[in-house]
Amino acid sequence: MGVIIESVPNFSEGKRPEVMAAIAAEARACGVTVLDLTSDPDHHRSVLTFAGKPSAVEEAAFAVARKAVELINLTVHKGAHPRMGAIDVLPFVPIQGATMADAVLLARTVGARIGSELSLPVFLYEAAATRPERKNLADIRGPEFEGLRDLMGKDPARIPDFGPNRIHPSAGCVAVGARPPLIAFNVDLDTQDVKIAKKIAKKIRERDGGLPGIKALGIDLPARNCAQVSINVCDFTRTGLLAVFQAVEREAVALGTRARAGELIGLVPQAAFPEDGARVLKLIEFDPSRILESRLT
């Protein structure tokens, strides 16, 4: 199959399927394979996954960014998930015959194009970061769109790597990076109390002394009548899916509730999926096509 790089852009749009269909069509037109598209109305966010040879992935990544700038307006966007851009995050992941250095080169190449041709500020993160304080996405995105709108152009720490030193009036800015495979995994709780979800998130995430390689937020999900622990498993070889789910379960019970259901967003590598995973993770509507390798054959 040759060299394969994956890209997993996240968009600040989860309520208009026609918009995401148009964005996915842009990727397909560039010759990549669209592996998955998942949208969530409460998060008001969508995750698109595509893969292909580096040149096709470069064109597809730029094309979906251009379409997002055209169709998504952050001034009227409200959702549970933190965001700073119409295309909020644009990571590149080496999958087959590629190294992290290849993914970094692609991230910087696409980032430069987005900044120059779309006038969208670009912050490089993770392995592509040019400054150590920008490796962590949360540190870049913290103020979100509204906060960055006020800070950019005034705070030297907020000068982007590419593009203008001012936020795009409707599309915000974007984090472009290179990273290993990341698993987006959510756990719905049997409570509507978002304070409990936030307590659990703080307990399990690495930055607060919790599990290695885990990032987590507590989020309110009105459409499901529950609170949710929204998790990024950044390195499943350090903390696996089952371990993080069991940690959420333990903390939930200690706080008087329980883990109601698990949810995978996008795809998961076969090596990261536990035995009898659909049952032990209490997954919502899981099917084998969620396994990354099944889409690459």
Secondary structure, 3 states (H helix, E strand, C coil): CCCEEEECCEECCCCCHHHHHHHHHHHHCCCCEEEEEEEECCCCEEEEEEEECHHHHHHHHHHHHHHHHHHCCHHHCCCCCCCCECEEEEEEEEEECCCHHHHHHHHHHHHHHHHHHCCCCEEEEECCCCCHHHCCHHHHHCCHHHHHHHHCCCCHHHCCCECCCCCECCCECEEEEECCCCEEEEEEECCCCHHHHHHHHHHHCHHHCCCCCEEEEEEEEHHHCEEEEEEEECCCCCCCHHHHHHHHHHHHHHCCCCEEEEEEECCECHHHCCCCHHHHCCECCCCHHHEHHHHHC
